[in-house]
């Protein structure tokens, strides 16, 4: 990946994962530039289809674009940081991420956005003024 593209994607995201909103500055790993629509599903490698994602979100998402919630048998597309507005689909309840829509709920479940480790990271981020984002 060209450094200019990485710098642009990182700056556009404010240094935060575009799915879970975790800030890169406190992480031991470099965040990934991920394809919102994976290349194996026809996604292109330009900024209109690229997002900054923490390793956990990127690995949980993998090459998927949708999933089912526990309460539904119908597949729902994941949150798309290039076309969706984060605050329309998610809200914070203390350190827990709440899905306001089916898109938000399926994304939280599929990407495991409220696992215990992530909640602890949010608590640490608050100490540094990085949470809530």
C-alpha positions in Angstrom: 0.0 0.0 0.0 1.4 3.4 -1.0 2.3 5.5 2.1 0.2 8.4 0.8 -2.9 6.2 0.6 -2.3 4.9 4.2 -1.8 8.5 5.5 -5.0 9.7 3.8 -7.1 6.8 5.1 -5.6 7.2 8.6 -6.2 10.9 8.6 -9.7 10.6 7.3 -10.5 8.2 10.1 -8.9 10.4 12.7 -6.6 7.6 13.7 -9.6 5.5 14.9 -10.9 2.1 13.7 -13.9 3.0 11.5 -15.9 0.1 13.0 -15.3 0.0 16.8 -13.8 3.6 17.1 -10.7 2.3 19.0 -7.8 4.8 18.7 -4.6 3.5 17.1 -2.3 5.5 19.4 -2.6 3.1 22.4 -2.4 -0.1 20.4 0.6 -2.3 20.0 -0.3 -3.2 16.4 -0.6 -1.1 13.3 -4.2 -0.7 12.1 -5.1 -2.3 8.7 -6.3 -0.6 5.6 -9.3 -2.8 4.8 -11.5 -3.2 1.8 -15.1 -2.4 2.9 -16.3 -4.5 0.0 -13.6 -7.2 -0.2 -11.7 -7.7 -3.4 -13.0 -11.3 -3.7 -16.5 -9.8 -3.8 -15.6 -7.2 -6.5 -14.4 -4.4 -4.2 -11.8 -2.0 -5.6 -8.6 -0.8 -4.0 -9.2 2.9 -4.0 -10.1 5.3 -1.2 -13.8 5.0 -1.8 -13.7 1.4 -0.7 -10.9 1.5 1.9 -11.3 2.0 5.7 -9.0 2.1 8.7 -9.7 -1.0 10.8 -8.1 -2.3 14.0 -6.7 -5.9 13.6 -9.6 -7.4 15.6 -12.3 -5.8 13.4 -10.6 -6.6 10.2 -10.0 -10.2 11.2 -13.6 -10.7 12.4 -15.0 -9.1 9.3 -12.7 -11.0 6.9 -14.2 -11.3 3.5 -17.8 -10.9 4.6 -20.2 -8.0 4.0 -23.2 -9.3 6.0 -24.3 -11.7 8.7 -27.3 -12.7 10.7 -28.1 -11.6 14.2 -29.1 -14.1 16.8 -32.7 -12.9 16.5 -32.9 -13.1 12.7 -32.5 -15.6 9.9 -32.2 -12.8 7.3 -28.7 -11.6 6.4 -28.1 -7.9 7.2 -25.2 -5.9 5.6 -22.5 -4.6 7.9 -22.0 -1.0 8.7 -20.2 0.6 5.7 -17.9 3.5 6.8 -17.9 5.0 3.3 -21.6 5.3 3.0 -23.2 5.0 6.4 -23.2 7.5 9.3 -21.7 5.9 12.4 -24.0 7.8 14.9 -27.1 6.6 13.0 -26.3 3.0 13.7 -24.4 3.0 17.1 -24.4 4.7 20.4 -22.4 4.4 23.6 -23.8 3.1 26.9 -20.9 3.7 29.2 -18.2 1.5 27.6 -20.6 -0.7 25.7 -21.5 -0.2 22.1 -25.2 -0.4 21.4 -26.7 -1.0 18.0 -29.5 1.4 17.2 -30.4 -0.4 13.9 -30.2 -3.9 12.5 -27.0 -2.8 10.7 -25.5 -1.7 14.0 -26.6 -4.8 15.8 -25.3 -7.2 13.2 -22.0 -5.4 13.0 -21.5 -5.4 16.8 -22.3 -9.1 16.9 -20.2 -10.2 13.9 -17.2 -8.1 14.8 -17.5 -8.9 18.5 -17.3 -5.2 19.4 -18.2 -5.6 23.1 -15.8 -8.3 24.0 -14.3 -7.8 27.5 -10.8 -6.8 26.1 -12.4 -4.1 24.0 -14.3 -2.7 27.0 -11.0 -2.6 29.0 -9.3 -0.7 26.2 -12.1 1.8 26.1 -11.6 2.4 29.9 -7.9 2.9 29.3 -8.5 5.2 26.4 -10.7 7.4 28.6 -7.7 8.0 30.9 -5.9 9.5 27.9 -8.9 11.5 26.7 -9.4 9.3 23.7 -12.8 7.8 24.8 -15.5 8.5 23.9 -14.1 9.2 20.4 
